[in-house]
Amino acid sequence: MRNYENLVIVKPTLTAEEIQATIAAIEEVITSNGGEIAATNAMGMRKLAYPINKNERGYYHVIYYTVAPSAISEIERRFRINEELLRFVTIKYDTNREIKAWNDLVTKANKTETVAAKEEVAPAAEEAPAAEEAPVAEEAPVTETTEAAAE
Amino acid sequence: MSEKRKYKKRYCKYCEAKVDFMDYKDVGALRFSLSERYKIMPRRLTGNCKRHQDMITAVIKRARAAALVPYTVTRKAVVTAPFENLR
């Protein structure tokens, strides 16, 4: 068994329920291949640094888990089939130093999760409709600030 | 060594902070080793040691793959401030 971390970017065009469903499907892929999920960290909807398949935004989700190294190729194969995923990044935590960092990240993710769980219920519902309207309004001022910063 | 140093002595900031592991999701921490155009800064300019430079290059490349940091910044694709939207 080895420690891994997977970051997945889900399409922003989906509704909140569909995003949760795809994330549940992703976690199911890991557990069905003998993986044990240690922690998850929903980074939420955010702007991509560059467009992927013409999408400017994406829903980030991070999963920390342990699994046998041989199962990774199968998990990645299943991820590639999934059309709701824009991108996934698999990181291996192998050396002693990395395993220690992995444990720290897991405890940190679990701690924030318990705190956020209470707060999440109210704002999550409000954010979803606002997020769809946001990009048009956001883009103009944001580009201006970067140009000013470059100068 | 009688001759005076003509430039400031460079040191590795990561060694000073005793960084053992870098997280690619922590984009604000990568800022130091990135140029204005999001290129990886060379060691001769930042003063990073070889060990930490190797770490930071791997981490930046991961962050690029995860669309947290842009690969390139051109006039057409002006970067829309990826460091601003951090929480």
gemmi code that builds the backbone of each chain (N, CA, C; Angstrom):
import gemmi

chains = {
    "A": [
        ("MET", (0.838, -1.200, 0.000), (0.000, 0.000, 0.000), (0.872, 1.248, 0.000)),
        ("ARG", (0.498, 2.192, -0.801), (1.283, 3.412, -0.927), (0.343, 4.618, -0.852)),
        ("ASN", (0.900, 5.742, -0.441), (0.076, 6.941, -0.276), (0.020, 7.724, -1.577)),
        ("TYR", (-1.167, 8.158, -1.920), (-1.353, 8.941, -3.135), (-2.242, 10.142, -2.857)),
        ("GLU", (-2.181, 11.050, -3.791), (-3.082, 12.190, -3.744), (-3.583, 12.415, -5.161)),
        ("ASN", (-4.862, 12.680, -5.288), (-5.415, 12.914, -6.608), (-6.170, 14.230, -6.620)),
        ("LEU", (-5.784, 15.081, -7.557), (-6.537, 16.319, -7.754), (-7.330, 16.173, -9.036)),
        ("VAL", (-8.623, 16.414, -8.959), (-9.462, 16.325, -10.151), (-10.144, 17.668, -10.373)),
        ("ILE", (-10.300, 18.033, -11.629), (-11.029, 19.245, -12.002), (-12.281, 18.814, -12.743)),
        ("VAL", (-13.432, 19.169, -12.181), (-14.716, 18.791, -12.765), (-15.212, 19.953, -13.611)),
        ("LYS", (-15.940, 19.605, -14.658), (-16.472, 20.630, -15.566), (-17.325, 21.645, -14.813)),
        ("PRO", (-17.187, 22.934, -15.140), (-17.968, 23.950, -14.432), (-19.408, 24.052, -14.935)),
        ("THR", (-19.697, 23.453, -16.080), (-21.035, 23.611, -16.660), (-22.077, 22.776, -15.930)),
        ("LEU", (-21.628, 21.821, -15.113), (-22.578, 20.954, -14.424), (-23.242, 21.705, -13.267)),
        ("THR", (-24.389, 21.186, -12.839), (-25.040, 21.758, -11.660), (-24.373, 21.211, -10.407)),
        ("ALA", (-24.705, 21.813, -9.257), (-24.065, 21.431, -7.996), (-24.285, 19.949, -7.691)),
        ("GLU", (-25.497, 19.453, -7.959), (-25.780, 18.039, -7.663), (-24.962, 17.130, -8.573)),
        ("GLU", (-24.841, 17.522, -9.860), (-24.093, 16.695, -10.806), (-22.615, 16.640, -10.432)),
        ("ILE", (-22.097, 17.782, -9.926), (-20.704, 17.815, -9.494), (-20.512, 16.853, -8.332)),
        ("GLN", (-21.420, 16.914, -7.361), (-21.319, 15.999, -6.213), (-21.421, 14.551, -6.680)),
        ("ALA", (-22.266, 14.302, -7.671), (-22.435, 12.936, -8.167), (-21.158, 12.432, -8.831)),
        ("THR", (-20.502, 13.303, -9.641), (-19.273, 12.869, -10.302), (-18.163, 12.637, -9.281)),
        ("ILE", (-18.121, 13.493, -8.235), (-17.097, 13.304, -7.205), (-17.342, 11.991, -6.464)),
        ("ALA", (-18.611, 11.689, -6.184), (-18.939, 10.421, -5.539), (-18.528, 9.257, -6.428)),
        ("ALA", (-18.720, 9.417, -7.758), (-18.329, 8.366, -8.693), (-16.817, 8.186, -8.703)),
        ("ILE", (-16.081, 9.308, -8.601), (-14.620, 9.244, -8.582), (-14.135, 8.505, -7.343)),
        ("GLU", (-14.744, 8.850, -6.195), (-14.343, 8.197, -4.946), (-14.693, 6.718, -4.981)),
        ("GLU", (-15.789, 6.417, -5.662), (-16.196, 5.014, -5.788), (-15.169, 4.236, -6.615)),
        ("VAL", (-14.618, 4.892, -7.655), (-13.593, 4.246, -8.484), (-12.395, 3.867, -7.625)),
        ("ILE", (-11.998, 4.789, -6.719), (-10.823, 4.541, -5.875), (-11.117, 3.416, -4.894)),
        ("THR", (-12.271, 3.489, -4.226), (-12.562, 2.474, -3.210), (-12.786, 1.095, -3.838)),
        ("SER", (-13.378, 1.068, -5.036), (-13.640, -0.228, -5.662), (-12.357, -0.901, -6.123)),
        ("ASN", (-11.281, -0.097, -6.291), (-9.991, -0.675, -6.659), (-9.121, -0.956, -5.429)),
        ("GLY", (-9.726, -1.014, -4.264), (-8.988, -1.375, -3.060), (-8.343, -0.202, -2.363)),
        ("GLY", (-8.737, 1.022, -2.703), (-8.147, 2.193, -2.057), (-8.908, 2.581, -0.802)),
        ("GLU", (-8.172, 3.213, 0.112), (-8.805, 3.718, 1.335), (-8.656, 5.227, 1.350)),
        ("ILE", (-9.754, 5.942, 1.310), (-9.707, 7.410, 1.286), (-9.444, 7.913, 2.697)),
        ("ALA", (-8.351, 8.682, 2.836), (-7.987, 9.212, 4.152), (-8.630, 10.564, 4.387)),
        ("ALA", (-8.658, 11.392, 3.357), (-9.227, 12.725, 3.523), (-9.586, 13.280, 2.156)),
        ("THR", (-10.524, 14.189, 2.148), (-10.863, 14.906, 0.918), (-10.846, 16.396, 1.205)),
        ("ASN", (-10.581, 17.157, 0.164), (-10.510, 18.605, 0.321), (-11.145, 19.238, -0.908)),
        ("ALA", (-12.320, 19.816, -0.722), (-12.991, 20.482, -1.842), (-12.484, 21.914, -1.927)),
        ("MET", (-11.691, 22.177, -2.946), (-11.184, 23.542, -3.111), (-12.231, 24.439, -3.765)),
        ("GLY", (-13.240, 23.830, -4.345), (-14.360, 24.600, -4.876), (-14.122, 25.119, -6.280)),
        ("MET", (-15.085, 25.891, -6.737), (-15.025, 26.466, -8.080), (-14.004, 27.594, -8.109)),
        ("ARG", (-13.111, 27.553, -9.057), (-12.139, 28.641, -9.168), (-11.681, 28.785, -10.609)),
        ("LYS", (-11.057, 29.885, -10.879), (-10.617, 30.202, -12.224), (-9.391, 29.356, -12.574)),
        ("LEU", (-9.373, 28.819, -13.789), (-8.209, 28.074, -14.236), (-7.141, 29.056, -14.713)),
        ("ALA", (-5.878, 28.633, -14.607), (-4.785, 29.501, -15.045), (-4.770, 29.630, -16.562)),
        ("TYR", (-5.299, 28.639, -17.232), (-5.412, 28.689, -18.690), (-6.648, 27.870, -19.052)),
        ("PRO", (-7.318, 28.209, -20.164), (-8.533, 27.465, -20.495), (-8.238, 26.013, -20.876)),
        ("ILE", (-9.054, 25.105, -20.357), (-8.965, 23.693, -20.728), (-10.252, 23.348, -21.453)),
        ("ASN", (-10.154, 22.891, -22.681), (-11.320, 22.587, -23.520), (-12.307, 23.759, -23.519)),
        ("LYS", (-11.764, 24.964, -23.624), (-12.545, 26.198, -23.697), (-13.295, 26.506, -22.407)),
        ("ASN", (-12.944, 25.857, -21.309), (-13.547, 26.181, -20.019), (-12.607, 27.106, -19.250)),
        ("GLU", (-13.147, 28.205, -18.769), (-12.326, 29.170, -18.027), (-12.274, 28.854, -16.545)),
        ("ARG", (-13.257, 28.088, -16.077), (-13.330, 27.788, -14.660), (-13.388, 26.283, -14.451)),
        ("GLY", (-13.248, 25.865, -13.204), (-13.328, 24.442, -12.913), (-13.565, 24.214, -11.437)),
        ("TYR", (-14.141, 23.054, -11.133), (-14.379, 22.710, -9.732), (-13.254, 21.787, -9.282)),
        ("TYR", (-12.457, 22.262, -8.312), (-11.298, 21.504, -7.843), (-11.696, 20.615, -6.671)),
        ("HIS", (-11.200, 19.395, -6.701), (-11.428, 18.494, -5.579), (-10.173, 17.644, -5.391)),
        ("VAL", (-9.733, 17.525, -4.143), (-8.507, 16.774, -3.838), (-8.873, 15.589, -2.968)),
        ("ILE", (-8.317, 14.418, -3.298), (-8.575, 13.208, -2.526), (-7.225, 12.610, -2.105)),
        ("TYR", (-7.088, 12.369, -0.822), (-5.899, 11.674, -0.302), (-6.293, 10.234, -0.012)),
        ("TYR", (-5.495, 9.281, -0.491), (-5.870, 7.892, -0.264), (-4.636, 6.999, -0.322)),
        ("THR", (-4.802, 5.792, 0.188), (-3.759, 4.778, 0.092), (-4.295, 3.637, -0.764)),
        ("VAL", (-3.426, 3.123, -1.619), (-3.847, 2.045, -2.515), (-2.591, 1.296, -2.953)),
        ("ALA", (-2.781, 0.069, -3.398), (-1.649, -0.698, -3.926), (-1.181, -0.048, -5.228)),
        ("PRO", (0.147, 0.051, -5.438), (0.647, 0.755, -6.633), (0.104, 0.200, -7.946)),
        ("SER", (-0.194, -1.097, -7.979), (-0.641, -1.690, -9.244), (-2.026, -1.190, -9.652)),
        ("ALA", (-2.807, -0.677, -8.694), (-4.178, -0.264, -9.007), (-4.241, 1.113, -9.644)),
        ("ILE", (-3.124, 1.869, -9.601), (-3.151, 3.250, -10.074), (-3.468, 3.323, -11.562)),
        ("SER", (-2.879, 2.421, -12.345), (-3.105, 2.479, -13.794), (-4.581, 2.267, -14.115)),
        ("GLU", (-5.229, 1.388, -13.340), (-6.658, 1.146, -13.567), (-7.486, 2.377, -13.170)),
        ("ILE", (-7.118, 2.993, -12.025), (-7.851, 4.179, -11.574), (-7.725, 5.288, -12.611)),
        ("GLU", (-6.505, 5.493, -13.126), (-6.298, 6.553, -14.115), (-7.042, 6.236, -15.408)),
        ("ARG", (-7.102, 4.965, -15.759), (-7.830, 4.590, -16.973), (-9.307, 4.943, -16.835)),
        ("ARG", (-9.866, 4.672, -15.659), (-11.270, 5.005, -15.422), (-11.491, 6.519, -15.424)),
        ("PHE", (-10.510, 7.269, -14.893), (-10.625, 8.727, -14.897), (-10.647, 9.258, -16.325)),
        ("ARG", (-9.833, 8.655, -17.189), (-9.745, 9.147, -18.564), (-11.063, 8.940, -19.298)),
        ("ILE", (-11.768, 7.871, -18.936), (-13.042, 7.585, -19.606), (-14.091, 8.613, -19.201)),
        ("ASN", (-14.024, 9.058, -17.943), (-15.015, 9.976, -17.394), (-14.969, 11.318, -18.137)),
        ("GLU", (-16.074, 11.680, -18.773), (-16.075, 12.901, -19.595), (-16.316, 14.159, -18.784)),
        ("GLU", (-16.730, 14.004, -17.537), (-16.994, 15.182, -16.706), (-15.694, 15.773, -16.149)),
        ("LEU", (-14.586, 15.035, -16.245), (-13.321, 15.520, -15.690), (-12.555, 16.301, -16.749)),
        ("LEU", (-12.145, 17.506, -16.396), (-11.288, 18.279, -17.288), (-9.846, 17.800, -17.166)),
        ("ARG", (-9.427, 17.518, -15.957), (-8.012, 17.230, -15.710), (-7.903, 16.455, -14.409)),
        ("PHE", (-6.928, 15.561, -14.329), (-6.622, 14.969, -13.020), (-5.112, 14.893, -12.868)),
        ("VAL", (-4.649, 15.043, -11.649), (-3.220, 14.999, -11.341), (-3.028, 14.014, -10.205)),
        ("THR", (-2.239, 12.983, -10.445), (-1.967, 11.985, -9.419), (-0.556, 12.196, -8.888)),
        ("ILE", (-0.427, 12.306, -7.584), (0.868, 12.510, -6.948), (1.153, 11.328, -6.045)),
        ("LYS", (2.371, 10.802, -6.160), (2.802, 9.676, -5.329), (3.604, 10.215, -4.153)),
        ("TYR", (3.319, 9.730, -2.961), (4.085, 10.101, -1.761), (4.844, 8.856, -1.316)),
        ("ASP", (6.132, 8.827, -1.642), (6.887, 7.581, -1.524), (7.928, 7.610, -0.415)),
        ("THR", (8.784, 8.629, -0.420), (9.882, 8.654, 0.550), (9.349, 9.006, 1.934)),
        ("ASN", (10.197, 8.788, 2.944), (9.780, 9.046, 4.327), (9.322, 10.480, 4.506)),
        ("ARG", (10.072, 11.412, 3.891), (9.756, 12.821, 4.041), (8.388, 13.124, 3.441)),
        ("GLU", (8.132, 12.529, 2.264), (6.863, 12.770, 1.590), (5.702, 12.149, 2.365)),
        ("ILE", (5.942, 10.973, 2.963), (4.872, 10.320, 3.729), (4.503, 11.174, 4.931)),
        ("LYS", (5.523, 11.777, 5.542), (5.265, 12.661, 6.684), (4.424, 13.857, 6.229)),
        ("ALA", (4.792, 14.421, 5.077), (4.042, 15.553, 4.546), (2.614, 15.136, 4.224)),
        ("TRP", (2.471, 13.918, 3.716), (1.136, 13.410, 3.380), (0.271, 13.323, 4.630)),
        ("ASN", (0.852, 12.809, 5.716), (0.099, 12.720, 6.972), (-0.318, 14.098, 7.465)),
        ("ASP", (0.601, 15.060, 7.332), (0.267, 16.427, 7.749), (-0.897, 16.973, 6.928)),
        ("LEU", (-0.824, 16.730, 5.609), (-1.876, 17.236, 4.729), (-3.222, 16.604, 5.069)),
        ("VAL", (-3.193, 15.314, 5.406), (-4.444, 14.615, 5.719), (-5.058, 15.172, 6.989)),
        ("THR", (-4.232, 15.366, 8.022), (-4.775, 15.900, 9.270), (-5.299, 17.318, 9.056)),
        ("LYS", (-4.555, 18.094, 8.238), (-4.981, 19.461, 7.959), (-6.321, 19.470, 7.213)),
        ("ALA", (-6.443, 18.581, 6.225), (-7.674, 18.529, 5.442), (-8.846, 18.090, 6.312)),
        ("ASN", (-8.603, 17.129, 7.191), (-9.688, 16.661, 8.060), (-10.123, 17.741, 9.026)),
        ("LYS", (-9.141, 18.512, 9.511), (-9.464, 19.561, 10.480), (-10.344, 20.631, 9.830)),
        ("THR", (-9.940, 21.086, 8.642), (-10.706, 22.131, 7.967), (-12.083, 21.621, 7.562)),
        ("GLU", (-12.147, 20.325, 7.264), (-13.418, 19.770, 6.804), (-14.475, 19.846, 7.900)),
        ("THR", (-14.087, 19.493, 9.128), (-15.052, 19.512, 10.221), (-15.521, 20.933, 10.507)),
        ("VAL", (-14.595, 21.898, 10.384), (-14.974, 23.297, 10.622), (-15.886, 23.777, 9.506)),
        ("ALA", (-15.513, 23.447, 8.258), (-16.250, 23.956, 7.110), (-17.616, 23.295, 6.984)),
        ("ALA", (-17.747, 22.084, 7.481), (-19.000, 21.339, 7.304), (-20.190, 22.113, 7.850)),
        ("LYS", (-19.970, 22.799, 8.993), (-21.074, 23.553, 9.585), (-21.391, 24.785, 8.739)),
        ("GLU", (-20.336, 25.473, 8.290), (-20.538, 26.719, 7.566), (-21.000, 26.491, 6.135)),
        ("GLU", (-20.593, 25.348, 5.585), (-20.805, 25.114, 4.158), (-22.276, 25.104, 3.771)),
        ("VAL", (-23.118, 24.606, 4.647), (-24.511, 24.328, 4.291), (-25.192, 25.574, 3.728)),
        ("ALA", (-25.052, 26.700, 4.413), (-25.736, 27.906, 3.958), (-25.112, 28.508, 2.695)),
        ("PRO", (-23.800, 28.843, 2.682), (-23.260, 29.549, 1.507), (-23.223, 28.701, 0.246)),
        ("ALA", (-23.115, 27.374, 0.378), (-22.987, 26.526, -0.809), (-24.181, 26.682, -1.728)),
        ("ALA", (-25.349, 26.806, -1.146), (-26.556, 26.930, -1.960), (-26.599, 28.289, -2.659)),
        ("GLU", (-26.107, 29.315, -1.964), (-26.146, 30.652, -2.539), (-25.117, 30.819, -3.651)),
        ("GLU", (-23.945, 30.179, -3.470), (-22.838, 30.387, -4.391), (-23.135, 29.872, -5.796)),
        ("ALA", (-23.843, 28.749, -5.886), (-24.014, 28.075, -7.169), (-24.604, 28.966, -8.259)),
        ("PRO", (-25.740, 29.635, -8.021), (-26.281, 30.489, -9.091), (-25.406, 31.705, -9.373)),
        ("ALA", (-24.789, 32.246, -8.323), (-23.955, 33.425, -8.500), (-22.726, 33.101, -9.338)),
        ("ALA", (-22.203, 31.887, -9.190), (-20.974, 31.504, -9.882), (-21.160, 31.500, -11.393)),
        ("GLU", (-22.373, 31.177, -11.844), (-22.595, 31.094, -13.285), (-22.617, 32.483, -13.926)),
        ("GLU", (-23.112, 33.459, -13.187), (-23.178, 34.804, -13.738), (-21.839, 35.520, -13.643)),
        ("ALA", (-21.048, 35.095, -12.673), (-19.833, 35.832, -12.321), (-18.854, 36.056, -13.480)),
        ("PRO", (-18.502, 35.004, -14.282), (-17.350, 35.167, -15.183), (-17.437, 36.366, -16.108)),
        ("VAL", (-18.619, 36.684, -16.618), (-18.749, 37.796, -17.549), (-18.388, 39.107, -16.851)),
        ("ALA", (-18.943, 39.273, -15.666), (-18.722, 40.513, -14.940), (-17.275, 40.598, -14.434)),
        ("GLU", (-16.721, 39.435, -14.060), (-15.397, 39.424, -13.435), (-14.286, 39.806, -14.411)),
        ("GLU", (-14.373, 39.290, -15.627), (-13.203, 39.311, -16.500), (-12.656, 40.707, -16.763)),
        ("ALA", (-13.561, 41.651, -17.017), (-13.087, 42.979, -17.380), (-12.217, 43.621, -16.304)),
        ("PRO", (-12.664, 43.695, -15.049), (-11.821, 44.343, -14.042), (-10.550, 43.560, -13.733)),
        ("VAL", (-10.619, 42.237, -13.812), (-9.461, 41.431, -13.431), (-8.298, 41.660, -14.379)),
        ("THR", (-8.588, 41.695, -15.703), (-7.527, 41.898, -16.671), (-6.881, 43.272, -16.509)),
        ("GLU", (-7.702, 44.230, -16.130), (-7.174, 45.567, -15.937), (-6.131, 45.590, -14.827)),
        ("THR", (-6.443, 44.924, -13.742), (-5.531, 44.936, -12.598), (-4.201, 44.263, -12.936)),
        ("THR", (-4.261, 43.179, -13.742), (-3.014, 42.495, -14.080), (-2.142, 43.355, -14.992)),
        ("GLU", (-2.784, 44.068, -15.904), (-2.012, 44.932, -16.778), (-1.325, 46.042, -15.982)),
        ("ALA", (-2.067, 46.545, -15.012), (-1.500, 47.578, -14.165), (-0.333, 47.026, -13.364)),
        ("ALA", (-0.464, 45.752, -12.924), (0.596, 45.138, -12.136), (1.831, 44.899, -13.004)),
        ("ALA", (1.610, 44.540, -14.289), (2.741, 44.258, -15.177), (3.573, 45.508, -15.450)),
        ("GLU", (2.871, 46.620, -15.536), (3.588, 47.857, -15.772), (4.432, 48.234, -14.562)),
    ],
    "B": [
        ("MET", (41.248, 36.358, 1.873), (40.477, 37.019, 0.836), (40.449, 38.531, 1.080)),
        ("SER", (41.382, 39.201, 0.431), (41.499, 40.634, 0.676), (40.440, 41.405, -0.104)),
        ("GLU", (40.114, 40.866, -1.281), (39.175, 41.588, -2.133), (37.778, 41.612, -1.535)),
        ("LYS", (37.123, 42.748, -1.630), (35.777, 42.862, -1.082), (34.779, 42.248, -2.045)),
        ("ARG", (33.695, 41.690, -1.504), (32.656, 41.128, -2.367), (31.950, 42.251, -3.115)),
        ("LYS", (31.787, 42.025, -4.445), (31.162, 43.087, -5.239), (29.645, 42.981, -5.233)),
        ("TYR", (29.121, 41.843, -4.826), (27.668, 41.662, -4.834), (27.261, 41.068, -3.488)),
        ("LYS", (25.940, 41.121, -3.270), (25.399, 40.617, -2.019), (25.501, 39.092, -1.980)),
        ("LYS", (25.850, 38.596, -0.840), (25.932, 37.129, -0.711), (24.524, 36.541, -0.795)),
        ("ARG", (24.364, 35.593, -1.719), (23.044, 34.997, -1.888), (22.945, 33.749, -1.019)),
        ("TYR", (21.743, 33.531, -0.509), (21.516, 32.353, 0.327), (20.171, 31.759, -0.042)),
        ("CYS", (19.965, 30.525, 0.332), (18.739, 29.826, -0.031), (17.674, 30.118, 1.017)),
        ("LYS", (16.594, 30.767, 0.587), (15.539, 31.130, 1.546), (14.816, 29.899, 2.066)),
        ("TYR", (14.787, 28.855, 1.240), (14.093, 27.645, 1.676), (14.902, 26.916, 2.737)),
        ("CYS", (16.243, 26.975, 2.605), (17.089, 26.351, 3.625), (16.916, 27.083, 4.945)),
        ("GLU", (16.837, 28.403, 4.848), (16.714, 29.208, 6.056), (15.400, 28.879, 6.779)),
        ("ALA", (14.323, 28.685, 5.986), (13.030, 28.355, 6.579), (12.910, 26.865, 6.880)),
        ("LYS", (13.930, 26.091, 6.532), (13.953, 24.629, 6.751), (12.728, 23.966, 6.112)),
        ("VAL", (12.562, 24.233, 4.814), (11.449, 23.636, 4.078), (11.847, 22.220, 3.687)),
        ("ASP", (11.022, 21.261, 4.091), (11.302, 19.876, 3.735), (10.398, 19.389, 2.622)),
        ("PHE", (9.241, 20.009, 2.534), (8.276, 19.554, 1.537), (7.467, 20.751, 1.057)),
        ("MET", (7.229, 20.801, -0.248), (6.423, 21.884, -0.808), (5.146, 21.294, -1.382)),
        ("ASP", (4.067, 22.006, -1.159), (2.777, 21.559, -1.671), (2.453, 22.354, -2.934)),
        ("TYR", (2.129, 21.650, -4.002), (1.893, 22.357, -5.266), (0.582, 23.127, -5.243)),
        ("LYS", (-0.314, 22.814, -4.300), (-1.591, 23.526, -4.238), (-1.453, 24.887, -3.568)),
        ("ASP", (-0.354, 25.076, -2.841), (-0.121, 26.341, -2.142), (0.567, 27.304, -3.107)),
        ("VAL", (-0.239, 27.931, -3.971), (0.318, 28.689, -5.091), (1.061, 29.931, -4.608)),
        ("GLY", (0.587, 30.525, -3.516), (1.237, 31.735, -3.017), (2.698, 31.501, -2.664)),
        ("ALA", (3.022, 30.283, -2.229), (4.400, 29.978, -1.836), (5.308, 29.814, -3.049)),
        ("LEU", (4.703, 29.550, -4.218), (5.513, 29.359, -5.425), (5.908, 30.692, -6.048)),
        ("ARG", (5.265, 31.760, -5.615), (5.457, 33.067, -6.229), (6.926, 33.473, -6.257)),
        ("PHE", (7.641, 33.136, -5.182), (9.017, 33.591, -5.047), (9.888, 33.086, -6.201)),
        ("SER", (9.662, 31.885, -6.640), (10.527, 31.286, -7.659), (9.960, 31.402, -9.057)),
        ("LEU", (8.963, 32.280, -9.236), (8.406, 32.491, -10.568), (8.677, 33.927, -11.008)),
        ("SER", (8.927, 34.099, -12.291), (9.142, 35.437, -12.808), (7.789, 36.089, -13.098)),
        ("GLU", (7.835, 37.318, -13.601), (6.599, 38.023, -13.917), (5.782, 37.279, -14.966)),
        ("ARG", (6.497, 36.643, -15.878), (5.822, 35.888, -16.929), (5.660, 34.417, -16.566)),
        ("TYR", (5.757, 34.137, -15.302), (5.547, 32.795, -14.774), (6.543, 31.775, -15.296)),
        ("LYS", (7.745, 32.244, -15.591), (8.822, 31.306, -15.860), (9.447, 30.926, -14.523)),
        ("ILE", (10.080, 29.771, -14.484), (10.786, 29.368, -13.264), (12.078, 30.167, -13.201)),
        ("MET", (12.277, 30.877, -12.090), (13.467, 31.717, -11.960), (14.722, 30.844, -11.820)),
        ("PRO", (15.812, 31.262, -12.475), (17.039, 30.476, -12.368), (17.670, 30.617, -10.988)),
        ("ARG", (18.472, 29.648, -10.672), (19.103, 29.583, -9.356), (20.061, 30.749, -9.149)),
        ("ARG", (20.686, 31.205, -10.253), (21.670, 32.262, -10.097), (21.018, 33.577, -9.685)),
        ("LEU", (19.710, 33.708, -9.891), (19.019, 34.937, -9.498), (18.342, 34.829, -8.132)),
        ("THR", (17.788, 33.666, -7.844), (17.090, 33.534, -6.568), (18.030, 33.148, -5.434)),
        ("GLY", (19.121, 32.479, -5.762), (20.032, 32.011, -4.727), (19.606, 30.715, -4.083)),
        ("ASN", (18.626, 30.039, -4.671), (18.200, 28.760, -4.119), (19.322, 27.740, -4.215)),
        ("CYS", (19.354, 26.810, -3.269), (20.328, 25.726, -3.352), (19.810, 24.684, -4.341)),
        ("LYS", (20.701, 23.797, -4.736), (20.322, 22.827, -5.776), (19.160, 21.948, -5.323)),
        ("ARG", (19.198, 21.548, -4.069), (18.180, 20.627, -3.568), (16.802, 21.279, -3.614)),
        ("HIS", (16.714, 22.516, -3.138), (15.415, 23.167, -3.120), (14.981, 23.614, -4.506)),
        ("GLN", (15.947, 23.929, -5.376), (15.579, 24.285, -6.748), (14.954, 23.082, -7.451)),
        ("ASP", (15.501, 21.908, -7.220), (14.931, 20.700, -7.810), (13.518, 20.473, -7.298)),
        ("MET", (13.330, 20.735, -5.982), (11.998, 20.549, -5.414), (11.013, 21.530, -6.039)),
        ("ILE", (11.432, 22.795, -6.126), (10.481, 23.824, -6.579), (10.144, 23.624, -8.053)),
        ("THR", (11.104, 23.171, -8.865), (10.782, 22.953, -10.282), (9.745, 21.853, -10.425)),
        ("ALA", (9.901, 20.773, -9.653), (8.922, 19.687, -9.733), (7.555, 20.183, -9.300)),
        ("VAL", (7.533, 20.997, -8.237), (6.260, 21.459, -7.688), (5.577, 22.424, -8.649)),
        ("ILE", (6.363, 23.318, -9.271), (5.776, 24.281, -10.208), (5.207, 23.548, -11.414)),
        ("LYS", (5.912, 22.530, -11.878), (5.420, 21.793, -13.043), (4.131, 21.056, -12.721)),
        ("ARG", (4.022, 20.573, -11.491), (2.758, 19.947, -11.077), (1.639, 20.966, -11.070)),
        ("ALA", (1.938, 22.144, -10.505), (0.911, 23.180, -10.412), (0.469, 23.629, -11.794)),
        ("ARG", (1.408, 23.618, -12.756), (1.036, 23.976, -14.131), (0.100, 22.939, -14.717)),
        ("ALA", (0.373, 21.673, -14.472), (-0.482, 20.614, -15.002), (-1.875, 20.713, -14.410)),
        ("ALA", (-1.968, 21.173, -13.153), (-3.261, 21.274, -12.484), (-3.943, 22.607, -12.768)),
        ("ALA", (-3.410, 23.384, -13.695), (-3.999, 24.681, -14.089), (-4.072, 25.654, -12.917)),
        ("LEU", (-3.158, 25.528, -11.967), (-3.089, 26.490, -10.869), (-2.173, 27.652, -11.242)),
        ("VAL", (-1.179, 27.362, -12.093), (-0.200, 28.354, -12.540), (-0.134, 28.238, -14.060)),
        ("PRO", (-0.108, 29.360, -14.788), (-0.071, 29.245, -16.249), (1.285, 28.748, -16.761)),
        ("TYR", (1.256, 28.116, -17.917), (2.511, 27.707, -18.555), (3.212, 28.935, -19.124)),
        ("THR", (2.439, 29.721, -19.896), (3.015, 30.883, -20.557), (2.087, 32.071, -20.366)),
        ("VAL", (2.666, 33.243, -20.480), (1.862, 34.455, -20.486), (2.239, 35.215, -21.741)),
        ("THR", (1.291, 35.352, -22.657), (1.525, 36.125, -23.862), (0.629, 37.343, -23.843)),
        ("ARG", (0.776, 38.185, -24.854), (-0.075, 39.369, -24.894), (-1.521, 38.982, -25.119)),
        ("LYS", (-1.712, 37.925, -25.920), (-3.080, 37.499, -26.205), (-3.717, 36.893, -24.954)),
        ("ALA", (-3.025, 35.931, -24.369), (-3.565, 35.248, -23.188), (-2.979, 35.892, -21.947)),
        ("VAL", (-3.508, 37.051, -21.628), (-3.041, 37.740, -20.426), (-3.506, 36.947, -19.220)),
        ("VAL", (-2.595, 36.713, -18.301), (-2.955, 35.912, -17.135), (-3.940, 36.707, -16.276)),
        ("THR", (-5.025, 36.031, -15.904), (-6.044, 36.722, -15.124), (-5.775, 36.504, -13.638)),
        ("ALA", (-4.598, 36.945, -13.233), (-4.215, 36.999, -11.827), (-4.534, 35.723, -11.052)),
        ("PRO", (-3.788, 34.629, -11.313), (-4.080, 33.398, -10.585), (-3.772, 33.490, -9.095)),
        ("PHE", (-2.929, 34.447, -8.709), (-2.611, 34.556, -7.281), (-3.659, 35.372, -6.531)),
        ("GLU", (-4.462, 36.099, -7.291), (-5.443, 36.965, -6.628), (-6.621, 36.168, -6.093)),
        ("ASN", (-7.010, 35.121, -6.849), (-8.235, 34.417, -6.460), (-7.979, 33.333, -5.406)),
        ("LEU", (-6.831, 33.403, -4.754), (-6.557, 32.452, -3.676), (-7.307, 32.875, -2.429)),
        ("ARG", (-7.674, 31.857, -1.651), (-8.354, 32.198, -0.413), (-7.389, 32.029, 0.737)),
    ],
}
model = gemmi.Model(1)
for chain_id, residues in chains.items():
    chain = gemmi.Chain(chain_id)
    for i, (resn, *xyz) in enumerate(residues, 1):
        res = gemmi.Residue()
        res.name, res.seqid = resn, gemmi.SeqId(i, " ")
        for name, pos in zip(("N", "CA", "C"), xyz):
            atom = gemmi.Atom()
            atom.name, atom.element = name, gemmi.Element(name[0])
            atom.pos, atom.b_iso = gemmi.Position(*pos), 0.0
            res.add_atom(atom)
        chain.add_residue(res)
    model.add_chain(chain)
structure = gemmi.Structure()
structure.add_model(model)
structure.setup_entities()
